Amino acid sequence: MGRYLRWQAVIAILGIALLAALLRYTAYNFTSVTVPDRGGELVEGMAGNPQFLNPLLSQYNQVDGVLASLLFNGLTRLDERGNVVPDLAETMTISPDGLTYDFKLRSGLYWHDGMPVTANDVLHTVKTMQAEDFPGMAWLSALWREVEVTAPEGPEGSTVRFQLKQPFAPFIDYTTIGLLPAHLWQDVPTADLMSSQYNTRPVGTGPFLIDNITATEARLKTNPTYHGTAPFLDGVTIRFYPDHQSLMPAYERGEIDAISWLWPEDMAKTSELEDLQLFSAPISGYTVVYLNHQNPNTPFFKDAAVRRALLYGLDRQRLIDAVLQGQGLVAHSPIMPYSWAYDSEVPRYDYDPETARQLLDQAGWVDSDGDGVRDREGVKLAFVLLGKDKAKLDAISAMWADIGVQAEPQAVSLPGLTADFLAPRAFDAALVDWELSGDPDPYPLWHSTQAKTGQNYSGWESRRADEAIERARSLPDHESRIPYYKDFQRIFSEEAPSLLLYYPVYTYGIRNKVRDAQMGPLNTPGDRYRSIANWYIVTKRVTVGSAGAQRTAVPIPTRATEQSSGVLDTSGK
């Protein structure tokens, strides 16, 4: 009996040992991992309200532009460096003379309502912008009226051709505009574009579609027929608030998971919120002090030595740190630093008040009466500095006072600044924020032809700069344009026609329950969603085998992989 019990004990011990070995083997060969899963909703707060959920009209309102980026696609889109890459188009070919652009649509494209996307949708979108009664931006219509659009395979085909009258390199940027579905819009007169019901019930091709929209929020759900990578999120809700100051309290109350744009005054508060992730990136544009060369009250702005002295007298990094809470990068060129056209060796004006004083002394501007303001031949080096941000105006004014220049700060509203002062050229100096995107062509802002009625508000006229701009925009490829843009940037730096201050930094705040959010340089605020297909809230655990076993988890898709099949061909072959 005792011997029998001893054998039972031995067998039991061997069984336990075998089980332990089996468990160790299983744990070694199979493991459980957490991976993203479909589901969850992002709720974001934005200041303002939508007006026209229509890509042809969204330039009027930032809320419209952001929503349009989720709802619509163009033939092409802009990547993080401002390069044009395929979107609805699979391929694009530019003729050697830069006059003909041929696009071929991807196969299997559908509108949100299930109808196929065809060349007819491109034809209708372009012809809408070409119409004499088009109610959208005048510059948009003016550009497209110079382009002939045809469908070589017929309206129901997949190819589109644009024919230009003369080479215009920036044209390709205009193909990023979202398309409208011809089957819905063809019966809407162009003059009635703004009053159509489709502006609040839009049908696009984007990764999300409108589920419901009210005066307080827009609910979006994923588009099951989207041609790109399907998002993990089930949907996005954008809640509208009356002003920017309402967003942080809404986040703290738990009403929203994301704050569309964190301003400098918000940054101190963010350090108290442990569950808030911050994503910062430069956004295309810059802040500049325009100096009016054509104003008889400010003849000194015609003198490049005075302009250079004013730039040397600005501690722009201190302005960024103290007033912007670090939300900016010192600007040295009117071309964005991440652009293919940027000259990293462009001459720079670092803060140097002593050099500023020497330049002014040499130009004959001295404080002859001891009142702290320089003068010459009875004229004071004094002027009014306009802008919408009092804190910035005061900081700049104080810096210039230190070198003997009197700039009287005067805060005005943004609409008033443009309509009452900039457009009629009725100002001395003005602090202006510019939002730019895409092609680095500086023609609209700095060419001499824009000095009287365009956006060259300083009135700067330089034949050398004009020639560089004109030559660059007539060439079809980047490499041939770069030398001319380098020339332009160096001329601009040498003459300092107006004073570049900083490139703004865009900061997006999102609750840490949303994972794998990323953000690179932005062309527009809507580009913060560039990687939204990878964002996820819901996870699941899956078993993954080793030693060559197939992974059961679905890999996280990326837009770069999805879009890699697109081809941009400028050879004309």
JODAVEN-V906845 format. One record per residue. N is the residue number from 0. RES is the residue in one small letter. NEAR is the number of other C-alpha atoms within 8 Angstrom. Layout:
n->N res->RES near->NEAR
n->N res->RES near->NEAR
This chain:
n->0 res->m near->4
n->1 res->g near->5
n->2 res->r near->6
n->3 res->y near->7
n->4 res->l near->8
n->5 res->r near->8
n->6 res->w near->8
n->7 res->q near->8
n->8 res->a near->8
n->9 res->v near->8
n->10 res->i near->8
n->11 res->a near->8
n->12 res->i near->8
n->13 res->l near->8
n->14 res->g near->8
n->15 res->i near->8
n->16 res->a near->8
n->17 res->l near->8
n->18 res->l near->8
n->19 res->a near->8
n->20 res->a near->8
n->21 res->l near->8
n->22 res->l near->8
n->23 res->r near->8
n->24 res->y near->8
n->25 res->t near->8
n->26 res->a near->8
n->27 res->y near->8
n->28 res->n near->9
n->29 res->f near->10
n->30 res->t near->9
n->31 res->s near->8
n->32 res->v near->8
n->33 res->t near->8
n->34 res->v near->10
n->35 res->p near->11
n->36 res->d near->10
n->37 res->r near->11
n->38 res->g near->10
n->39 res->g near->11
n->40 res->e near->10
n->41 res->l near->11
n->42 res->v near->12
n->43 res->e near->13
n->44 res->g near->15
n->45 res->m near->14
n->46 res->a near->12
n->47 res->g near->9
n->48 res->n near->10
n->49 res->p near->8
n->50 res->q near->8
n->51 res->f near->10
n->52 res->l near->16
n->53 res->n near->12
n->54 res->p near->13
n->55 res->l near->9
n->56 res->l near->11
n->57 res->s near->13
n->58 res->q near->10
n->59 res->y near->6
n->60 res->n near->9
n->61 res->q near->9
n->62 res->v near->11
n->63 res->d near->15
n->64 res->g near->13
n->65 res->v near->10
n->66 res->l near->10
n->67 res->a near->13
n->68 res->s near->11
n->69 res->l near->12
n->70 res->l near->15
n->71 res->f near->12
n->72 res->n near->16
n->73 res->g near->12
n->74 res->l near->15
n->75 res->t near->14
n->76 res->r near->12
n->77 res->l near->13
n->78 res->d near->8
n->79 res->e near->9
n->80 res->r near->9
n->81 res->g near->11
n->82 res->n near->9
n->83 res->v near->12
n->84 res->v near->10
n->85 res->p near->15
n->86 res->d near->12
n->87 res->l near->11
n->88 res->a near->13
n->89 res->e near->13
n->90 res->t near->12
n->91 res->m near->14
n->92 res->t near->13
n->93 res->i near->13
n->94 res->s near->12
n->95 res->p near->9
n->96 res->d near->7
n->97 res->g near->13
n->98 res->l near->13
n->99 res->t near->11
n->100 res->y near->12
n->101 res->d near->11
n->102 res->f near->13
n->103 res->k near->11
n->104 res->l near->13
n->105 res->r near->9
n->106 res->s near->4
n->107 res->g near->6
n->108 res->l near->12
n->109 res->y near->13
n->110 res->w near->13
n->111 res->h near->11
n->112 res->d near->6
n->113 res->g near->7
n->114 res->m near->7
n->115 res->p near->8
n->116 res->v near->10
n->117 res->t near->11
n->118 res->a near->15
n->119 res->n near->12
n->120 res->d near->13
n->121 res->v near->11
n->122 res->l near->12
n->123 res->h near->11
n->124 res->t near->12
n->125 res->v near->10
n->126 res->k near->8
n->127 res->t near->9
n->128 res->m near->13
n->129 res->q near->11
n->130 res->a near->9
n->131 res->e near->4
n->132 res->d near->6
n->133 res->f near->12
n->134 res->p near->9
n->135 res->g near->9
n->136 res->m near->8
n->137 res->a near->7
n->138 res->w near->6
n->139 res->l near->9
n->140 res->s near->13
n->141 res->a near->9
n->142 res->l near->8
n->143 res->w near->10
n->144 res->r near->9
n->145 res->e near->8
n->146 res->v near->10
n->147 res->e near->8
n->148 res->v near->10
n->149 res->t near->8
n->150 res->a near->14
n->151 res->p near->8
n->152 res->e near->8
n->153 res->g near->7
n->154 res->p near->9
n->155 res->e near->8
n->156 res->g near->11
n->157 res->s near->11
n->158 res->t near->12
n->159 res->v near->13
n->160 res->r near->12
n->161 res->f near->11
n->162 res->q near->10
n->163 res->l near->11
n->164 res->k near->7
n->165 res->q near->6
n->166 res->p near->12
n->167 res->f near->12
n->168 res->a near->12
n->169 res->p near->9
n->170 res->f near->7
n->171 res->i near->8
n->172 res->d near->10
n->173 res->y near->7
n->174 res->t near->10
n->175 res->t near->13
n->176 res->i near->11
n->177 res->g near->11
n->178 res->l near->13
n->179 res->l near->13
n->180 res->p near->12
n->181 res->a near->10
n->182 res->h near->6
n->183 res->l near->6
n->184 res->w near->8
n->185 res->q near->8
n->186 res->d near->5
n->187 res->v near->8
n->188 res->p near->7
n->189 res->t near->10
n->190 res->a near->8
n->191 res->d near->8
n->192 res->l near->10
n->193 res->m near->9
n->194 res->s near->6
n->195 res->s near->8
n->196 res->q near->6
n->197 res->y near->9
n->198 res->n near->12
n->199 res->t near->9
n->200 res->r near->8
n->201 res->p near->10
n->202 res->v near->13
n->203 res->g near->13
n->204 res->t near->13
n->205 res->g near->12
n->206 res->p near->12
n->207 res->f near->11
n->208 res->l near->14
n->209 res->i near->13
n->210 res->d near->8
n->211 res->n near->7
n->212 res->i near->10
n->213 res->t near->6
n->214 res->a near->6
n->215 res->t near->9
n->216 res->e near->10
n->217 res->a near->12
n->218 res->r near->12
n->219 res->l near->12
n->220 res->k near->11
n->221 res->t near->12
n->222 res->n near->12
n->223 res->p near->5
n->224 res->t near->9
n->225 res->y near->12
n->226 res->h near->7
n->227 res->g near->8
n->228 res->t near->10
n->229 res->a near->10
n->230 res->p near->12
n->231 res->f near->13
n->232 res->l near->15
n->233 res->d near->11
n->234 res->g near->12
n->235 res->v near->12
n->236 res->t near->12
n->237 res->i near->11
n->238 res->r near->12
n->239 res->f near->12
n->240 res->y near->13
n->241 res->p near->8
n->242 res->d near->8
n->243 res->h near->8
n->244 res->q near->6
n->245 res->s near->10
n->246 res->l near->13
n->247 res->m near->9
n->248 res->p near->8
n->249 res->a near->11
n->250 res->y near->12
n->251 res->e near->7
n->252 res->r near->7
n->253 res->g near->7
n->254 res->e near->8
n->255 res->i near->12
n->256 res->d near->12
n->257 res->a near->13
n->258 res->i near->15
n->259 res->s near->9
n->260 res->w near->9
n->261 res->l near->11
n->262 res->w near->7
n->263 res->p near->10
n->264 res->e near->7
n->265 res->d near->9
n->266 res->m near->10
n->267 res->a near->7
n->268 res->k near->7
n->269 res->t near->8
n->270 res->s near->7
n->271 res->e near->6
n->272 res->l near->7
n->273 res->e near->5
n->274 res->d near->6
n->275 res->l near->10
n->276 res->q near->8
n->277 res->l near->8
n->278 res->f near->9
n->279 res->s near->10
n->280 res->a near->11
n->281 res->p near->13
n->282 res->i near->14
n->283 res->s near->14
n->284 res->g near->12
n->285 res->y near->15
n->286 res->t near->13
n->287 res->v near->13
n->288 res->v near->12
n->289 res->y near->13
n->290 res->l near->12
n->291 res->n near->14
n->292 res->h near->11
n->293 res->q near->8
n->294 res->n near->11
n->295 res->p near->5
n->296 res->n near->5
n->297 res->t near->11
n->298 res->p near->10
n->299 res->f near->7
n->300 res->f near->11
n->301 res->k near->6
n->302 res->d near->8
n->303 res->a near->10
n->304 res->a near->9
n->305 res->v near->12
n->306 res->r near->14
n->307 res->r near->12
n->308 res->a near->13
n->309 res->l near->11
n->310 res->l near->11
n->311 res->y near->14
n->312 res->g near->13
n->313 res->l near->11
n->314 res->d near->10
n->315 res->r near->10
n->316 res->q near->8
n->317 res->r near->8
n->318 res->l near->12
n->319 res->i near->15
n->320 res->d near->10
n->321 res->a near->8
n->322 res->v near->12
n->323 res->l near->11
n->324 res->q near->10
n->325 res->g near->10
n->326 res->q near->12
n->327 res->g near->11
n->328 res->l near->12
n->329 res->v near->10
n->330 res->a near->10
n->331 res->h near->12
n->332 res->s near->12
n->333 res->p near->9
n->334 res->i near->10
n->335 res->m near->11
n->336 res->p near->8
n->337 res->y near->7
n->338 res->s near->10
n->339 res->w near->7
n->340 res->a near->11
n->341 res->y near->12
n->342 res->d near->8
n->343 res->s near->5
n->344 res->e near->4
n->345 res->v near->11
n->346 res->p near->8
n->347 res->r near->6
n->348 res->y near->8
n->349 res->d near->6
n->350 res->y near->10
n->351 res->d near->9
n->352 res->p near->10
n->353 res->e near->6
n->354 res->t near->9
n->355 res->a near->15
n->356 res->r near->10
n->357 res->q near->8
n->358 res->l near->12
n->359 res->l near->13
n->360 res->d near->9
n->361 res->q near->7
n->362 res->a near->8
n->363 res->g near->7
n->364 res->w near->11
n->365 res->v near->10
n->366 res->d near->11
n->367 res->s near->6
n->368 res->d near->4
n->369 res->g near->6
n->370 res->d near->5
n->371 res->g near->7
n->372 res->v near->14
n->373 res->r near->12
n->374 res->d near->12
n->375 res->r near->10
n->376 res->e near->4
n->377 res->g near->5
n->378 res->v near->6
n->379 res->k near->8
n->380 res->l near->13
n->381 res->a near->9
n->382 res->f near->10
n->383 res->v near->11
n->384 res->l near->14
n->385 res->l near->15
n->386 res->g near->16
n->387 res->k near->10
n->388 res->d near->7
n->389 res->k near->10
n->390 res->a near->7
n->391 res->k near->9
n->392 res->l near->15
n->393 res->d near->9
n->394 res->a near->10
n->395 res->i near->10
n->396 res->s near->13
n->397 res->a near->8
n->398 res->m near->11
n->399 res->w near->14
n->400 res->a near->12
n->401 res->d near->7
n->402 res->i near->10
n->403 res->g near->11
n->404 res->v near->11
n->405 res->q near->11
n->406 res->a near->11
n->407 res->e near->9
n->408 res->p near->12
n->409 res->q near->10
n->410 res->a near->10
n->411 res->v near->9
n->412 res->s near->8
n->413 res->l near->8
n->414 res->p near->6
n->415 res->g near->9
n->416 res->l near->13
n->417 res->t near->9
n->418 res->a near->9
n->419 res->d near->9
n->420 res->f near->11
n->421 res->l near->12
n->422 res->a near->11
n->423 res->p near->7
n->424 res->r near->9
n->425 res->a near->9
n->426 res->f near->11
n->427 res->d near->13
n->428 res->a near->12
n->429 res->a near->12
n->430 res->l near->13
n->431 res->v near->9
n->432 res->d near->8
n->433 res->w near->8
n->434 res->e near->9
n->435 res->l near->9
n->436 res->s near->10
n->437 res->g near->10
n->438 res->d near->8
n->439 res->p near->9
n->440 res->d near->9
n->441 res->p near->10
n->442 res->y near->9
n->443 res->p near->10
n->444 res->l near->10
n->445 res->w near->11
n->446 res->h near->16
n->447 res->s near->12
n->448 res->t near->6
n->449 res->q near->15
n->450 res->a near->15
n->451 res->k near->8
n->452 res->t near->7
n->453 res->g near->10
n->454 res->q near->10
n->455 res->n near->15
n->456 res->y near->15
n->457 res->s near->12
n->458 res->g near->12
n->459 res->w near->12
n->460 res->e near->7
n->461 res->s near->8
n->462 res->r near->7
n->463 res->r near->8
n->464 res->a near->12
n->465 res->d near->10
n->466 res->e near->8
n->467 res->a near->12
n->468 res->i near->15
n->469 res->e near->9
n->470 res->r near->10
n->471 res->a near->14
n->472 res->r near->13
n->473 res->s near->9
n->474 res->l near->12
n->475 res->p near->14
n->476 res->d near->8
n->477 res->h near->8
n->478 res->e near->6
n->479 res->s near->9
n->480 res->r near->14
n->481 res->i near->11
n->482 res->p near->8
n->483 res->y near->11
n->484 res->y near->13
n->485 res->k near->12
n->486 res->d near->10
n->487 res->f near->12
n->488 res->q near->13
n->489 res->r near->10
n->490 res->i near->10
n->491 res->f near->11
n->492 res->s near->12
n->493 res->e near->7
n->494 res->e near->9
n->495 res->a near->10
n->496 res->p near->11
n->497 res->s near->10
n->498 res->l near->12
n->499 res->l near->12
n->500 res->l near->12
n->501 res->y near->14
n->502 res->y near->15
n->503 res->p near->13
n->504 res->v near->11
n->505 res->y near->12
n->506 res->t near->12
n->507 res->y near->13
n->508 res->g near->13
n->509 res->i near->11
n->510 res->r near->10
n->511 res->n near->8
n->512 res->k near->5
n->513 res->v near->11
n->514 res->r near->8
n->515 res->d near->7
n->516 res->a near->9
n->517 res->q near->6
n->518 res->m near->12
n->519 res->g near->9
n->520 res->p near->11
n->521 res->l near->13
n->522 res->n near->13
n->523 res->t near->10
n->524 res->p near->10
n->525 res->g near->11
n->526 res->d near->9
n->527 res->r near->10
n->528 res->y near->8
n->529 res->r near->8
n->530 res->s near->12
n->531 res->i near->8
n->532 res->a near->13
n->533 res->n near->12
n->534 res->w near->13
n->535 res->y near->15
n->536 res->i near->13
n->537 res->v near->9
n->538 res->t near->10
n->539 res->k near->8
n->540 res->r near->8
n->541 res->v near->10
n->542 res->t near->11
n->543 res->v near->13
n->544 res->g near->11
n->545 res->s near->9
n->546 res->a near->5
n->547 res->g near->5
n->548 res->a near->7
n->549 res->q near->7
n->550 res->r near->8
n->551 res->t near->7
n->552 res->a near->8
n->553 res->v near->6
n->554 res->p near->4
n->555 res->i near->6
n->556 res->p near->9
n->557 res->t near->10
n->558 res->r near->10
n->559 res->a near->6
n->560 res->t near->7
n->561 res->e near->10
n->562 res->q near->10
n->563 res->s near->7
n->564 res->s near->6
n->565 res->g near->11
n->566 res->v near->9
n->567 res->l near->9
n->568 res->d near->9
n->569 res->t near->11
n->570 res->s near->8
n->571 res->g near->8
n->572 res->k near->4
